[in-house]
Amino acid sequence: MFFAKFNKSCLITYLGVMFGVLAMYFAFTKMAFSDIEYVRFSLACLVVAGVCDMFDGKFARACKRTEEEKEFGIQLDSLADTFCFLAVPVVFMMSLGMLAWWDVLAYVLLVLCGVSRLGYFNIKADLDKAVKTYKGLPVTSTAIIYPLLGLLHTVVSPCVFNLIYLGTTFLVAFLMVVNIKIPKLTGVWYKIIPVLAAILVGLLLIF
């Protein structure tokens, strides 16, 4: 009945997209009602989307898949990353009132560098082998960087807070495409990261 491949190997990817949608929803809601609580909800959902992305590849490789389903999973993962970790942070920052031309420039650079990175690695992807190192900063890193900075929202003034986000966005865009090697978290980190993510979500919702 459906031409899309709604197979079980993509379930965690779809779950991550769902939290990405919620993150965007809370960002838009913040725009409408100017309630700072929604900023925290948006960032918390972004963290969860990042955790889903961390495990979706490992889960998919554990499933029995056809070659077509493997290729579909690669393309789906990149599309999910574009939405969750590029589009959502842009909408989040817009919800903070970051609408000046220099803010827009930062958004353009972030998305251009991010999609260029994803396109490059799509043609380099190995359907079965997990990578041990990243070349440049992974797109998924925005799911940690922006929420961590979000903890400063009650510490610094909104003007300083926005400047921190702006500078970080330019830096993240640059690091996504620069030719440096970054170790991929493996082994025990798969147990530690979800715990740290849960703590970060708790801090975002409490403070």
Secondary structure, DSSP 8 states (H G I E B T S, - for coil): --SS---GGGHHHHHHHHHHHHHHHHHHHHHHH--THHHHHHHHHHHHHHHHHHHHHHHHHTS---HHHHHHHHHHHHHHHHIIIIIHHHHHHHHTT--SHHHHHHHHHHHHHHHHHHHHHHHH--SS---SEEES--GGGHHHHHHHHHTTTTTS-HHHHHHHHHHHHHHHHHHHHS--EEE---TTHHHHHHHHHHHHHHHHHH-
